[in-house]
Amino acid sequence: MIEDMLRTPSAVRDAEKYTAHNYHPLPVVISSAEGAWLTDVDGKRYLDCLAGYSALNFGHRHPQLIAAAHAQLDRLTLTSRAFIHDQFADFCRELAELCGKDLVLPMNTGAEAVETGIKVARKWGYQVKGVPAGQANIVVAEGNFHGRTTTIVSFSTDEDARADFGPYTPGFTVVPYGDLDALTAAIDENTVAVLLEPIQGEQGVVVPPEGYLPGVRQVCTDRDVLFIADEIQSGLGRTGKTFACDHEGVVPDMYLLGKALGGGIIPVSAVAANADVLGVLKPGQHGSTFGGNPLACAVAIEVVRLLATGEFQRRSAELGERLRTGLEGLVGKGLVGVRVRGLWAGLDIDPALMSGREACERLAARGVLAKDTHGSTIRLAPPLVITEEEIDLAVATLAEVLAG
Ligand SMILES: Cc1ncc(COP(=O)(O)O)c(C=O)c1O
């Protein structure tokens, strides 16, 4: 009877009826949110432990970001890059400063930033490194996730992501993640870039062995190859530092950024690199109608300013230790593995107990939203505004679910 009065079941049915089934969402229908909390159409509240795959690092509707968006909506929303608008220079300068790079190229989605990085690296290879026409190759890692375009899925090692989308774009060499010898051996005279996630998020928050990223940096320098760090999910405070590369003092040649850069309000992505790299692009060679639009820039400027205070990186580092302690206490009690960097965790559930999907369904029933990645692995990525008590609540709820 009560079931009949709920709005969720019919909203789930309607959503399934009118959309392509390229996602398998949890059956919750959200209608509002604030900070780390979501409310569904029936008034049930959930603690958000996914944060839009890290697009909501600053929480839902952060007041400073919402205010910037409102103010910009009332003035100017789009010009295209045919003209310059008054938010553009500030955004590019402040983001370039945050990254320690000369230049920024704004786009919209993460996949577009990755595509941009690939194009820039190839052009750099032909024009600066002297690679023969059409011969450039890029070394990538097994288990990568860089987005969904046809070129990007061409070098995915996940058959769900790749199968039946060929013919595939050539020019990529896949090596095992975390294996410096294999990566070094794969580089030849036509290699223009190594493209890596410093931590593989979709793969289950996989942290490479210590020394790997500095080793990659060194071999790229030695062999005149660009090191492209895809920090779209790992960057902008998620791991307790501005960039995941910072944990090992590594500075890539190119940062790929997205997700949190748009403050959970609007898609904003960017490539940041020095002028000797990004400077290879000339008018007409790359672009996007919406990339760097005034609304996006107004929000992203505030995102960069929030990060420039260091407060969110500190929160993520400190609260991440609390999350780590809580989760490590569950190893042997339903978890068989835990990887934590800042407020980012990959949890391997004992497959004999339940799948990651089942665990997420049970967590949702108890008011905590998280998402499985592969098989029995769950990723937790709460908004960085989460409190100590809320972390304890998430861990206690997980303990209940694992205890059956
Ligand atoms: C590391 C990484 N790169 C790229 C992307 C693609 O971003 P988008 O979904 O905005 O295209 C993602 C998305 O999950 C990601 O995690």
Ligand as a Chemical Component Dictionary entry (heavy atoms), coordinates in Angstrom:
data_LIG
# 
_chem_comp.id                   LIG 
_chem_comp.type                 NON-POLYMER 
_chem_comp.pdbx_formal_charge   0 
_chem_comp.three_letter_code    LIG 
# 
loop_
_chem_comp_atom.comp_id 
_chem_comp_atom.atom_id 
_chem_comp_atom.alt_atom_id 
_chem_comp_atom.type_symbol 
_chem_comp_atom.charge 
_chem_comp_atom.model_Cartn_x 
_chem_comp_atom.model_Cartn_y 
_chem_comp_atom.model_Cartn_z 
_chem_comp_atom.pdbx_ordinal 
LIG C1 C1 C 0 40.352 9.607  -15.729 1  
LIG C2 C2 C 0 39.200 9.997  -16.592 2  
LIG N1 N1 N 0 39.432 10.553 -17.791 3  
LIG C3 C3 C 0 38.432 10.928 -18.590 4  
LIG C4 C4 C 0 37.113 10.743 -18.232 5  
LIG C5 C5 C 0 36.003 11.144 -19.170 6  
LIG O1 O1 O 0 35.327 12.246 -18.699 7  
LIG P1 P1 P 0 33.872 12.640 -19.300 8  
LIG O2 O2 O 0 32.915 11.584 -18.801 9  
LIG O3 O3 O 0 33.578 13.992 -18.726 10 
LIG O4 O4 O 0 34.004 12.647 -20.776 11 
LIG C6 C6 C 0 36.825 10.157 -16.992 12 
LIG C7 C7 C 0 35.422 9.933  -16.576 13 
LIG O5 O5 O 0 35.126 9.164  -15.698 14 
LIG C8 C8 C 0 37.892 9.780  -16.149 15 
LIG O6 O6 O 0 37.665 9.211  -14.970 16 
# 
loop_
_chem_comp_bond.comp_id 
_chem_comp_bond.atom_id_1 
_chem_comp_bond.atom_id_2 
_chem_comp_bond.value_order 
_chem_comp_bond.pdbx_ordinal 
LIG C1 C2 SING 1  
LIG C2 N1 SING 2  
LIG C2 C8 DOUB 3  
LIG N1 C3 DOUB 4  
LIG C3 C4 SING 5  
LIG C4 C5 SING 6  
LIG C4 C6 DOUB 7  
LIG C5 O1 SING 8  
LIG O1 P1 SING 9  
LIG P1 O2 DOUB 10 
LIG P1 O3 SING 11 
LIG P1 O4 SING 12 
LIG C6 C7 SING 13 
LIG C6 C8 SING 14 
LIG C7 O5 DOUB 15 
LIG C8 O6 SING 16 
# 
